[in-house]
Amino acid sequence: MTLVYVMRDENGAIKGVFAGRQEIAPEAIDDLAEEVQAFLHPKASVSFVSARQFKLHLLASGLIDAVDVWLAQQPRDVQIAYEYSGIFVKESPMMLAGFAAMGFSGSQIDAFFEAASKI
């Protein structure tokens, strides 16, 4: 066990880790603590998934019917992109518009892609 010193934000999340005590980082914590490791080795965000993963996760989440209704009201280019795309890119304008229409927050979109990537 090695102690490190952490600096936290206003919500208590770690925003800095130091080998020695700092005025701005007075709290000592085990360097193997889960929250320290999560800060030091952040998980890469999933930026795209296959069409199969995306659509199966829509089905599993109970969202596929709502997406189909929304999609039927969209321009033909959006419908074609949904039907024939091999991958779905999280930050694409069409994707962001669809998620906004479904009322998703940024963290919910991230969670959706993370879950879909595991299918």
N, C-alpha and C positions, 0 to 999 in steps of 0.2 A: 504494500500500500504506500502510495506517494501522495502527499497532500499538495493540492494546488489551491490557488486563491481565485475566487470568482467575483465578477462584477455582474450585477443584475439590473434589468430594466424595471420600469415602474410596475410591471405585471409579475415580477419575480422570475422572469426567464433569464437565463444566462446570456450575457452579451459580451463577455470577455473572460479569458482564463489566463492566469499568470503563474509562473513557477515560484515566485516569491511574493511575500505580502506587499500589497500596494495600498496607498491611502484610499484609492478608488475601489479596491478589491479586498476588503477586510475578511471576508468569509472563507475559511478553510474547508475543503471538501476532498474526498478521495478521488484521485484522478480516474479511477475505474467506475465511478458512479455513472449510472445510465444517462443522466442529464448532461454530465460533462462529456461523455463519449458522443452523445447526439450532437452537441455543439461543435466538438472537434472534428467529427466525421459526419457531416450532414448527408442525408439521403438525397440522391439526385432526383429531381422532379421528372416525372414522366411527361414527355412533350408530345408523344403521339402513340396511337395504338392501331392495330389492324382493324379493318372494317368489321371482321368477324368478332373480335373482342369487344368493340364498341357496341355493336348491335346485340350481342348476347348479354352484355351488361345492362343495356336498356331493358331488355326482356326480364332479366333477373330482378331489376330494380322496380319493375312495374311501370316503366315510363314509355314503353314502346308505342302504346296506343296514343298517348298524348303527343309524342313526337310525330307520329303518322298524321294526326289531325293538323298539327302546326305545319308540317311539310307540305300537305295538300294545299295550303294557302300561300305557299311561297312561289316565287318565279321559277320558271322551268329550269334555269341554270342551277338553281339550288337543289331542285329535285334530282337532276341528272348527277350532280356532284355527290349527293347522298347515296344514290343508287349504285354508282359506278366507281367511287373512290376505293382504292385499295387500303389506304390508311386515313385516319382522322387525326388532324393536327390541332392540338389544343388551342393554339393562339391564332388560328385562321379566322378571318372576319366572319365567315359563314358560321363557323363553330361557335364563336363568341356571341353572335346574334341569336343562335338557337338556344344556348344556355341562358342568355338574358331573358328570352321569351319564356323559359321554363322557371325563371326566378332564382337561378343558381347564383350563389356568391362565388368569389374567387377560390376560397378554400373548399367549397363544395365541388367545384370543377376539378380542382387538384385531386380530391378524394375519389371522384368518379373515375378519372384517368388512372389513378393508382390501382383501384379495384379492377378496372377493366384490363389492365396490363397483366393481371394474375390469372386471367382466364386462358 
